[in-house]
Amino acid sequence: MKSDLGFVTALKHIVRANVFAKWETIDVRPDAIFIQSERSEYIHADNPHAIKPAETMNARRFLSLDLNYGKAGRFEHAPVPARQRRDA
């Protein structure tokens, strides 16, 4: 991504598409079970000054899954444009 706005826009579209796909699937198959996973990669800090940036990057990695499942607790790790505007 070249900008925070680009990241937020892509994240919004990914989450919205996933939620809509789930709704459509449930319409056809009400007993559907959704299993989603994320790679188990983790950014490790290589020195004490890198701990906070590493924690932020790790939190951002899971932001799309958090938003898909209504766990917006990590939303503070989203870039500023995401927090300034609320999209439905």
N, CA, C and O atoms as a GROMACS GRO file, in nm:
protein
  352
    1MET      N    1   0.083  -0.118   0.000
    1MET     CA    2   0.000   0.000   0.000
    1MET      C    3   0.087   0.124   0.000
    1MET      O    4   0.191   0.129   0.065
    2LYS      N    5   0.043   0.221  -0.073
    2LYS     CA    6   0.120   0.346  -0.081
    2LYS      C    7   0.072   0.452   0.016
    2LYS      O    8   0.139   0.553   0.036
    3SER      N    9  -0.046   0.429   0.077
    3SER     CA   10  -0.097   0.529   0.171
    3SER      C   11  -0.190   0.462   0.272
    3SER      O   12  -0.238   0.351   0.252
    4ASP      N   13  -0.212   0.533   0.382
    4ASP     CA   14  -0.307   0.484   0.482
    4ASP      C   15  -0.447   0.475   0.423
    4ASP      O   16  -0.521   0.381   0.450
    5LEU      N   17  -0.483   0.574   0.342
    5LEU     CA   18  -0.615   0.573   0.281
    5LEU      C   19  -0.632   0.451   0.190
    5LEU      O   20  -0.739   0.390   0.187
    6GLY      N   21  -0.529   0.416   0.116
    6GLY     CA   22  -0.534   0.297   0.032
    6GLY      C   23  -0.553   0.171   0.114
    6GLY      O   24  -0.630   0.083   0.076
    7PHE      N   25  -0.482   0.162   0.227
    7PHE     CA   26  -0.495   0.047   0.316
    7PHE      C   27  -0.638   0.037   0.371
    7PHE      O   28  -0.698  -0.070   0.370
    8VAL      N   29  -0.690   0.149   0.418
    8VAL     CA   30  -0.824   0.151   0.476
    8VAL      C   31  -0.929   0.116   0.370
    8VAL      O   32  -1.022   0.040   0.397
    9THR      N   33  -0.914   0.170   0.251
    9THR     CA   34  -1.010   0.141   0.143
    9THR      C   35  -1.007  -0.007   0.106
    9THR      O   36  -1.112  -0.069   0.091
   10ALA      N   37  -0.888  -0.062   0.092
   10ALA     CA   38  -0.876  -0.205   0.060
   10ALA      C   39  -0.935  -0.290   0.172
   10ALA      O   40  -1.006  -0.386   0.146
   11LEU      N   41  -0.905  -0.256   0.296
   11LEU     CA   42  -0.957  -0.329   0.411
   11LEU      C   43  -1.109  -0.325   0.413
   11LEU      O   44  -1.175  -0.427   0.436
   12LYS      N   45  -1.164  -0.208   0.388
   12LYS     CA   46  -1.310  -0.192   0.386
   12LYS      C   47  -1.373  -0.281   0.279
   12LYS      O   48  -1.474  -0.346   0.305
   13HIS      N   49  -1.314  -0.283   0.161
   13HIS     CA   50  -1.369  -0.363   0.052
   13HIS      C   51  -1.356  -0.513   0.079
   13HIS      O   52  -1.447  -0.590   0.047
   14ILE      N   53  -1.245  -0.554   0.136
   14ILE     CA   54  -1.226  -0.696   0.168
   14ILE      C   55  -1.328  -0.742   0.271
   14ILE      O   56  -1.390  -0.847   0.254
   15VAL      N   57  -1.345  -0.665   0.376
   15VAL     CA   58  -1.439  -0.702   0.483
   15VAL      C   59  -1.582  -0.702   0.430
   15VAL      O   60  -1.658  -0.796   0.455
   16ARG      N   61  -1.619  -0.598   0.357
   16ARG     CA   62  -1.755  -0.589   0.304
   16ARG      C   63  -1.784  -0.706   0.211
   16ARG      O   64  -1.891  -0.767   0.220
   17ALA      N   65  -1.692  -0.739   0.122
   17ALA     CA   66  -1.712  -0.850   0.029
   17ALA      C   67  -1.726  -0.982   0.104
   17ALA      O   68  -1.810  -1.065   0.069
   18ASN      N   69  -1.646  -1.001   0.206
   18ASN     CA   70  -1.653  -1.125   0.284
   18ASN      C   71  -1.786  -1.137   0.358
   18ASN      O   72  -1.847  -1.244   0.359
   19VAL      N   73  -1.832  -1.028   0.418
   19VAL     CA   74  -1.960  -1.030   0.490
   19VAL      C   75  -2.075  -1.057   0.392
   19VAL      O   76  -2.162  -1.139   0.421
   20PHE      N   77  -2.075  -0.989   0.279
   20PHE     CA   78  -2.181  -1.013   0.180
   20PHE      C   79  -2.178  -1.157   0.129
   20PHE      O   80  -2.283  -1.217   0.109
   21ALA      N   81  -2.059  -1.212   0.107
   21ALA     CA   82  -2.048  -1.351   0.062
   21ALA      C   83  -2.105  -1.446   0.166
   21ALA      O   84  -2.169  -1.545   0.130
   22LYS      N   85  -2.082  -1.418   0.292
   22LYS     CA   86  -2.139  -1.502   0.399
   22LYS      C   87  -2.291  -1.496   0.397
   22LYS      O   88  -2.358  -1.598   0.409
   23TRP      N   89  -2.345  -1.374   0.382
   23TRP     CA   90  -2.491  -1.360   0.377
   23TRP      C   91  -2.550  -1.440   0.262
   23TRP      O   92  -2.649  -1.511   0.277
   24GLU      N   93  -2.486  -1.428   0.144
   24GLU     CA   94  -2.536  -1.500   0.027
   24GLU      C   95  -2.527  -1.652   0.047
   24GLU      O   96  -2.616  -1.726   0.007
   25THR      N   97  -2.420  -1.695   0.108
   25THR     CA   98  -2.405  -1.838   0.136
   25THR      C   99  -2.512  -1.887   0.231
   25THR      O  100  -2.571  -1.993   0.211
   26ILE      N  101  -2.539  -1.810   0.336
   26ILE     CA  102  -2.641  -1.847   0.434
   26ILE      C  103  -2.779  -1.853   0.370
   26ILE      O  104  -2.860  -1.937   0.407
   27ASP      N  105  -2.806  -1.765   0.273
   27ASP     CA  106  -2.934  -1.769   0.202
   27ASP      C  107  -2.953  -1.902   0.130
   27ASP      O  108  -3.064  -1.955   0.125
   28VAL      N  109  -2.845  -1.956   0.076
   28VAL     CA  110  -2.851  -2.081   0.001
   28VAL      C  111  -2.834  -2.202   0.092
   28VAL      O  112  -2.898  -2.305   0.073
   29ARG      N  113  -2.749  -2.188   0.191
   29ARG     CA  114  -2.715  -2.300   0.279
   29ARG      C  115  -2.718  -2.253   0.424
   29ARG      O  116  -2.612  -2.220   0.479
   30PRO      N  117  -2.837  -2.248   0.488
   30PRO     CA  118  -2.848  -2.195   0.624
   30PRO      C  119  -2.762  -2.269   0.728
   30PRO      O  120  -2.731  -2.213   0.834
   31ASP      N  121  -2.725  -2.392   0.700
   31ASP     CA  122  -2.646  -2.468   0.797
   31ASP      C  123  -2.495  -2.457   0.771
   31ASP      O  124  -2.416  -2.533   0.826
   32ALA      N  125  -2.456  -2.362   0.686
   32ALA     CA  126  -2.314  -2.346   0.652
   32ALA      C  127  -2.231  -2.314   0.775
   32ALA      O  128  -2.275  -2.244   0.866
   33ILE      N  129  -2.111  -2.366   0.776
   33ILE     CA  130  -2.014  -2.337   0.881
   33ILE      C  131  -1.894  -2.270   0.812
   33ILE      O  132  -1.840  -2.323   0.715
   34PHE      N  133  -1.855  -2.156   0.863
   34PHE     CA  134  -1.744  -2.082   0.803
   34PHE      C  135  -1.617  -2.103   0.886
   34PHE      O  136  -1.617  -2.087   1.007
   35ILE      N  137  -1.512  -2.138   0.818
   35ILE     CA  138  -1.382  -2.154   0.882
   35ILE      C  139  -1.284  -2.063   0.808
   35ILE      O  140  -1.261  -2.078   0.688
   36GLN      N  141  -1.229  -1.970   0.881
   36GLN     CA  142  -1.132  -1.879   0.822
   36GLN      C  143  -1.006  -1.883   0.905
   36GLN      O  144  -1.010  -1.899   1.027
   37SER      N  145  -0.896  -1.870   0.838
   37SER     CA  146  -0.770  -1.872   0.912
   37SER      C  147  -0.676  -1.768   0.852
   37SER      O  148  -0.700  -1.714   0.744
   38GLU      N  149  -0.573  -1.744   0.922
   38GLU     CA  150  -0.472  -1.650   0.879
   38GLU      C  151  -0.338  -1.720   0.895
   38GLU      O  152  -0.322  -1.807   0.981
   39ARG      N  153  -0.244  -1.683   0.815
   39ARG     CA  154  -0.110  -1.741   0.829
   39ARG      C  155  -0.058  -1.716   0.970
   39ARG      O  156  -0.097  -1.618   1.035
   40SER      N  157   0.025  -1.800   1.015
   40SER     CA  158   0.076  -1.786   1.152
   40SER      C  159   0.205  -1.705   1.160
   40SER      O  160   0.277  -1.710   1.260
   41GLU      N  161   0.234  -1.630   1.054
   41GLU     CA  162   0.353  -1.544   1.058
   41GLU      C  163   0.336  -1.438   1.166
   41GLU      O  164   0.225  -1.396   1.198
   42TYR      N  165   0.447  -1.398   1.220
   42TYR     CA  166   0.445  -1.300   1.327
   42TYR      C  167   0.568  -1.212   1.310
   42TYR      O  168   0.677  -1.263   1.285
   43ILE      N  169   0.552  -1.083   1.322
   43ILE     CA  170   0.666  -0.992   1.311
   43ILE      C  171   0.734  -0.984   1.448
   43ILE      O  172   0.670  -0.948   1.547
   44HIS      N  173   0.860  -1.018   1.452
   44HIS     CA  174   0.936  -1.016   1.577
   44HIS      C  175   1.024  -0.892   1.582
   44HIS      O  176   1.091  -0.856   1.484
   45ALA      N  177   1.023  -0.827   1.696
   45ALA     CA  178   1.110  -0.710   1.714
   45ALA      C  179   1.254  -0.756   1.729
   45ALA      O  180   1.282  -0.851   1.802
   46ASP      N  181   1.344  -0.691   1.659
   46ASP     CA  182   1.485  -0.730   1.668
   46ASP      C  183   1.563  -0.646   1.768
   46ASP      O  184   1.682  -0.669   1.792
   47ASN      N  185   1.495  -0.546   1.828
   47ASN     CA  186   1.557  -0.468   1.935
   47ASN      C  187   1.445  -0.403   2.016
   47ASN      O  188   1.332  -0.396   1.968
   48PRO      N  189   1.473  -0.356   2.136
   48PRO     CA  190   1.368  -0.300   2.223
   48PRO      C  191   1.291  -0.184   2.160
   48PRO      O  192   1.173  -0.165   2.189
   49HIS      N  193   1.357  -0.106   2.075
   49HIS     CA  194   1.289   0.008   2.013
   49HIS      C  195   1.189  -0.037   1.906
   49HIS      O  196   1.103   0.042   1.865
   50ALA      N  197   1.198  -0.159   1.862
   50ALA     CA  198   1.110  -0.210   1.757
   50ALA      C  199   0.989  -0.284   1.813
   50ALA      O  200   0.906  -0.332   1.736
   51ILE      N  201   0.977  -0.295   1.944
   51ILE     CA  202   0.866  -0.372   2.004
   51ILE      C  203   0.731  -0.310   1.969
   51ILE      O  204   0.643  -0.381   1.920
   52LYS      N  205   0.713  -0.183   1.994
   52LYS     CA  206   0.584  -0.117   1.968
   52LYS      C  207   0.546  -0.123   1.819
   52LYS      O  208   0.433  -0.160   1.788
   53PRO      N  209   0.637  -0.088   1.726
   53PRO     CA  210   0.601  -0.101   1.584
   53PRO      C  211   0.567  -0.246   1.545
   53PRO      O  212   0.477  -0.268   1.464
   54ALA      N  213   0.637  -0.342   1.601
   54ALA     CA  214   0.608  -0.483   1.570
   54ALA      C  215   0.469  -0.521   1.621
   54ALA      O  216   0.394  -0.590   1.552
   55GLU      N  217   0.434  -0.477   1.741
   55GLU     CA  218   0.301  -0.506   1.796
   55GLU      C  219   0.192  -0.444   1.709
   55GLU      O  220   0.089  -0.506   1.685
   56THR      N  221   0.215  -0.321   1.663
   56THR     CA  222   0.118  -0.254   1.576
   56THR      C  223   0.102  -0.328   1.444
   56THR      O  224  -0.010  -0.347   1.397
   57MET      N  225   0.212  -0.369   1.384
   57MET     CA  226   0.204  -0.443   1.257
   57MET      C  227   0.133  -0.577   1.275
   57MET      O  228   0.056  -0.618   1.188
   58ASN      N  229   0.159  -0.644   1.385
   58ASN     CA  230   0.091  -0.771   1.410
   58ASN      C  231  -0.059  -0.750   1.431
   58ASN      O  232  -0.140  -0.831   1.386
   59ALA      N  233  -0.096  -0.643   1.500
   59ALA     CA  234  -0.238  -0.614   1.520
   59ALA      C  235  -0.307  -0.580   1.387
   59ALA      O  236  -0.420  -0.623   1.363
   60ARG      N  237  -0.240  -0.505   1.300
   60ARG     CA  238  -0.297  -0.470   1.170
   60ARG      C  239  -0.319  -0.594   1.083
   60ARG      O  240  -0.413  -0.598   1.004
   61ARG      N  241  -0.232  -0.694   1.097
   61ARG     CA  242  -0.244  -0.816   1.017
   61ARG      C  243  -0.381  -0.882   1.037
   61ARG      O  244  -0.439  -0.936   0.943
   62PHE      N  245  -0.431  -0.876   1.159
   62PHE     CA  246  -0.556  -0.944   1.190
   62PHE      C  247  -0.677  -0.851   1.188
   62PHE      O  248  -0.788  -0.892   1.223
   63LEU      N  249  -0.658  -0.728   1.147
   63LEU     CA  250  -0.766  -0.630   1.149
   63LEU      C  251  -0.884  -0.674   1.062
   63LEU      O  252  -0.999  -0.657   1.103
   64SER      N  253  -0.859  -0.730   0.945
   64SER     CA  254  -0.970  -0.771   0.859
   64SER      C  255  -1.052  -0.882   0.925
   64SER      O  256  -1.174  -0.880   0.917
   65LEU      N  257  -0.986  -0.978   0.989
   65LEU     CA  258  -1.060  -1.083   1.057
   65LEU      C  259  -1.136  -1.026   1.176
   65LEU      O  260  -1.251  -1.064   1.200
   66ASP      N  261  -1.074  -0.937   1.251
   66ASP     CA  262  -1.141  -0.875   1.365
   66ASP      C  263  -1.268  -0.803   1.320
   66ASP      O  264  -1.373  -0.816   1.384
   67LEU      N  265  -1.259  -0.726   1.212
   67LEU     CA  266  -1.376  -0.653   1.163
   67LEU      C  267  -1.481  -0.748   1.107
   67LEU      O  268  -1.600  -0.721   1.122
   68ASN      N  269  -1.440  -0.856   1.044
   68ASN     CA  270  -1.536  -0.954   0.992
   68ASN      C  271  -1.619  -1.016   1.103
   68ASN      O  272  -1.736  -1.047   1.083
   69TYR      N  273  -1.559  -1.033   1.217
   69TYR     CA  274  -1.628  -1.099   1.327
   69TYR      C  275  -1.670  -1.004   1.438
   69TYR      O  276  -1.699  -1.047   1.550
   70GLY      N  277  -1.672  -0.876   1.409
   70GLY     CA  278  -1.723  -0.778   1.504
   70GLY      C  279  -1.632  -0.753   1.623
   70GLY      O  280  -1.679  -0.707   1.727
   71LYS      N  281  -1.505  -0.783   1.609
   71LYS     CA  282  -1.410  -0.758   1.718
   71LYS      C  283  -1.330  -0.634   1.684
   71LYS      O  284  -1.214  -0.642   1.642
   72ALA      N  285  -1.391  -0.520   1.702
   72ALA     CA  286  -1.326  -0.394   1.663
   72ALA      C  287  -1.234  -0.342   1.772
   72ALA      O  288  -1.192  -0.226   1.765
   73GLY      N  289  -1.201  -0.422   1.870
   73GLY     CA  290  -1.114  -0.379   1.978
   73GLY      C  291  -0.976  -0.338   1.931
   73GLY      O  292  -0.910  -0.256   1.994
   74ARG      N  293  -0.931  -0.396   1.818
   74ARG     CA  294  -0.799  -0.360   1.765
   74ARG      C  295  -0.808  -0.246   1.666
   74ARG      O  296  -0.710  -0.214   1.599
   75PHE      N  297  -0.924  -0.184   1.655
   75PHE     CA  298  -0.945  -0.078   1.557
   75PHE      C  299  -0.850   0.039   1.579
   75PHE      O  300  -0.824   0.116   1.487
   76GLU      N  301  -0.799   0.053   1.701
   76GLU     CA  302  -0.707   0.163   1.727
   76GLU      C  303  -0.578   0.148   1.648
   76GLU      O  304  -0.501   0.243   1.636
   77HIS      N  305  -0.553   0.028   1.592
   77HIS     CA  306  -0.433   0.007   1.511
   77HIS      C  307  -0.456   0.041   1.364
   77HIS      O  308  -0.364   0.033   1.283
   78ALA      N  309  -0.579   0.077   1.330
   78ALA     CA  310  -0.608   0.117   1.192
   78ALA      C  311  -0.552   0.257   1.169
   78ALA      O  312  -0.545   0.337   1.263
   79PRO      N  313  -0.512   0.286   1.048
   79PRO     CA  314  -0.464   0.422   1.018
   79PRO      C  315  -0.572   0.526   1.048
   79PRO      O  316  -0.691   0.494   1.049
   80VAL      N  317  -0.532   0.648   1.071
   80VAL     CA  318  -0.622   0.756   1.110
   80VAL      C  319  -0.744   0.771   1.019
   80VAL      O  320  -0.853   0.789   1.073
   81PRO      N  321  -0.734   0.765   0.885
   81PRO     CA  322  -0.854   0.784   0.803
   81PRO      C  323  -0.967   0.687   0.836
   81PRO      O  324  -1.084   0.720   0.819
   82ALA      N  325  -0.933   0.568   0.883
   82ALA     CA  326  -1.037   0.469   0.918
   82ALA      C  327  -1.114   0.511   1.041
   82ALA      O  328  -1.231   0.477   1.056
   83ARG      N  329  -1.048   0.583   1.128
   83ARG     CA  330  -1.114   0.622   1.251
   83ARG      C  331  -1.191   0.752   1.235
   83ARG      O  332  -1.275   0.784   1.319
   84GLN      N  333  -1.166   0.827   1.128
   84GLN     CA  334  -1.233   0.955   1.109
   84GLN      C  335  -1.366   0.942   1.040
   84GLN      O  336  -1.452   1.029   1.054
   85ARG      N  337  -1.385   0.834   0.965
   85ARG     CA  338  -1.505   0.818   0.885
   85ARG      C  339  -1.570   0.686   0.915
   85ARG      O  340  -1.501   0.584   0.927
   86ARG      N  341  -1.701   0.684   0.929
   86ARG     CA  342  -1.771   0.560   0.954
   86ARG      C  343  -1.849   0.524   0.829
   86ARG      O  344  -1.933   0.602   0.783
   87ASP      N  345  -1.822   0.408   0.774
   87ASP     CA  346  -1.893   0.359   0.655
   87ASP      C  347  -1.989   0.250   0.696
   87ASP      O  348  -1.960   0.170   0.785
   88ALA      N  349  -2.102   0.248   0.630
   88ALA     CA  350  -2.200   0.143   0.658
   88ALA      C  351  -2.180   0.028   0.564
   88ALA      O  352  -2.254  -0.071   0.570
   0.00000   0.00000   0.00000
